[in-house]
Amino acid sequence: MSRDASGDPSGSVRRNRRSLTHRVRYALRHPKRVPAHARRVARDTWLQLKHRDHIAYYRAVMAADTARSPEAAVGHNPSVEKWERVGRMQFDYLVRHGLRPRHRMLDIGCGNLRAGRLFIDHLDAGNYYGIDISPAILMEAQRTLTREGLQAKLPHLTLVADLTFSFLPAGHFDVVHAHSVFSHSPPHVIEQCLAHVGRVLAPGGFFDFTFGRTEGEEHQVLHEDFYYRTDTLIELARKHGLSARFMDDWEALPHRQSKIRVSVRRGPGSGAA
């Protein structure tokens, strides 16, 4: 039985979710999901006509999804239980990899603090910086802070229009984190992030990001979901002076995306000691 780089025997990482064959097979297996997908197609077409810029487009997507359900807007999770479980998974993983209360963390695409609420509680006051492109979801983040009683931790929540991090100090963050951000980003947005993230990383710090992985043809579904080869992203990181490695231990967790860690240091990725 052939396996991909992560040991997955299913061959799912070679699937082209945009192909007609895949879409027909998916519709036959999941007929009840077809109406919801048709609504997504209609919304995608309308929003692309209104917003040619990806940031403006995705802000509109998040506004619509947040109005329907803040939990579903982050990761398309249909329940609060799944929202909490995925947040806990992100948190536990970084704590196992050395995240300490004294560390300063930048959470890219922090959303409504699915994992952020746990990071804020864990970190010393003032050490959490969450950024997002969506005003609607950041309003929900404020509600999460209030509900969880985390105001005294003084987290920073900032609306951004790009991923240049120009307003942040150099060498400041021990851990930078982007969960389910690159899976919704076209290549130029990912490159912008990788071109600038090294400046804000502290010595010995690292940047973890998840991505929709394919080891076949790179593709996108509508304008919302993007699938990249591992080597493409590793080489793009190297282009901008970052070392990068595929995080095999993440693959054992119940999540559909894969994870890469980049660092400003050459050689094997480093932890935040």
N, C-alpha and C positions, 0 to 999 in steps of 0.2 A: 504494500500500500504506500503510495507516494505521500509525502508530507511537505508542508511549506516550512519556512525558516523557523516558525514558532512551534513546530511539531503538530500543527493542526491537520488531521487527516481528511477533513471535509472538503478541501479545495475551495472553500468559500472566499479565500483571499484572492482567488483568480477570477471571481465572478464579475461580470460587467453588468451592474444593476441598471444601466441605461439601455441595454440592448433590448430589442423587441422580443427575442426569445425569452429572456429573463422575465420581462414584464408580463408576458402571456402566461408563463408557468406560475408566476407569483399570483396572478389574478385567479387562476384556476384552483390554486391551493388555498387562497384566502379571499373568497368572493365577497365576504362581508366588509373587507377593507377597501374595496374598489370605490365606493362612493366618497369616502374620506380622501382617497388619493386624487380622485377627480376634482374635489374641491381645492386641494393643494395646487393642482395644475392650473386651475382657473385663477387662483390667487397669485401664483407665481407669474403668470402671463400678464395680469393686470399690474402688479407691482413693478415688473421690469419695464413696462411701458411708462410708468410714472417716474421711476427712479433708475437712471442709467448708472449712477455710482453705487458700488456694492455696499458701502457703509449706510447710505440713505435707504437702500433697498432692505438691508437686513434690520435696520431700525424699525422699518414698517412691519416686517415680519414679526419681530419681537413685541411690538405694540399690540398687534392683533392677537398673538398667542397669549400674552400676559393678560389681556382683557378677558380672555376665555378661562385661563387657569394659570396662575403664576408657577405652580409646580410643573404643569405640563409644558410650559414655555421653556423650561430649563431641562434639556435632555429628552424632551417628548415623553416624560414619565407620566403615566395616567393617574398615579395615586401618590398621596403624601408618603405612604410607606416606602414606595420605590424611590421617591425623592430623597428621603432620609437615608435609605440604605446606600445609595450611590454616593451621597455626601460622606457618609461614614467610611466607605471604602477608600475614597481619595485621602481622607484624613489619616486613617490607619496606615496606609501605604507610606506616606511621607514621614510619619512619626517613626516607623520602622527604619526608614532611610536616614534618620538623624535629625529631623526637625526638632529644635529645642526652643523653649520659651524666649530665650534671648535673641533668637534669629529674627531678621527683618524679612518679611515676605511680600512679594508683589503677586497678586492674583489677577491674571488677565482674563477678562470675561467672567467676572465674579458673579454675575447674575443676581439672583435673590438670596445669595449666601447659602446655597445648598451644602457646600463644604465649608464655605467661609465662616459660618457661625461657629464651627468647631475649631477652625484655625484661630479665630479671634479669641475664643475662650482659652486656648492653649498658649498663645503668645503673650509676652509682656505687653502692657498697655502702650498703644501707639505704634506697635510693630507690624500691623497688618495694613496693607494698601491694596484696595480692590478697585479695579477699573473696568468700565464697560462702555459699549457704544450706545446702549439703550437707556434713555431716560425713564421709560416705563418700568423696566426691571430694576433699576436703581431705587425707584420709589418703593418697590416691594422689598428691596434689601433693607431699607430703613425700617420697614414694618417688621421684618425678621429680627433686626437688632432690638427693637422695642419688646417684641414678644419674648425673646430669649433673655432679656435683661442684661444686655452686653454694653450698655452705653458707657460705663466707666472704663471700658477697655480702649476707648477713643480710637476706633478704627477710622481709616481714611477711605472714603468712597468717592470716586471721581469719574465724571463723564468724559469720554475721549472721542475724538473723531479719526484717530489713526493710531498706529502702533510704533511711533517713533520715540515715545517716552521722553520727549524733549524737556518736559517740566520737572523731571525727576533727577536727583543728584547722581553723579557718577560713582560707581563702586559701592552702592548702598545696600543692595539686597543679597542676602545669603541664599534665598530660595525664590525663584520665579516659577510660576505655575500657570498652565493654560489647559484646562480640561474642556474638551468639546468646543474648542475655538477653531483650530486648523481644519477640523472636519466640516466647518461651514465657511471656509475661507478660500478664495481663489489664489492662484500662485503669487500674484503681486503683493497681496496682503501678508502672506507667509514670509516672503522675502524681505519685506519691510521690517517685520518683527525681528527676523534673524539678523538683519543688518544693524539693528540698534540695541538688541538686548544685551550684547556683550558689554556695552558701556556702563550699564547700570548694575551688572553683577559684581558682587564683592569678590576679592581673591578667595578661591576655593569654593565659590558658590556654584549653583547649577540651575538650569532651566529645564523643567519637565513639561512636555506637551503630549497630548494624545492626538491621534489622527485616524481618519477612516482609511484602512489599509487595503490595498490591492497589490498583488504581485503580478498581475496581468496588465491589461491596458488601463491607464489612468483615465478617470472619467468623472462626471458629475451627474447628479440626479436633480432635475430642475436647476434652480440657482442657489439651492440651500445646502446640499450635501455633496462633498467632494471626497474623492478617493485617490490616494497617492501611493506610489511604491516607496518602500522603506529607503532604498538607495537614493532615490530622488531627493528626499528630505535630508538625508545624511550628507550628501554631496553639497546641497545648498547651504547647510550649516558650515561645512568646511570652507566653502567659498568666502564666507564672512569671518574666517579666523576662529571658528568654534570646533572643538572636538565633539563627536556625537556617537552615541551607542544605543542600540535597540535594547529595551528593558524586558528581558525574557521573563522575569518573575512576575511582571504585570499580566502576562498572558494567561496565567493560571487563575486570574480573578474573573468573576462573572461580568464582563463588560465587552461590548462589541468593538471597541476601539483599541488600538495599540498605542504604545508609549515609547518616546525617544527622550533621552537626556542629553543636553548639551552643556558644555563648560568652556570657559575661556582658557583652560589649561589643555595642553596637548597630552595625548596618551589616554589611558582609561579614564572614564568619568569619575568625578570625585564626589564625596558626600559633604554635607555641611557640618564639619566636625566642630 
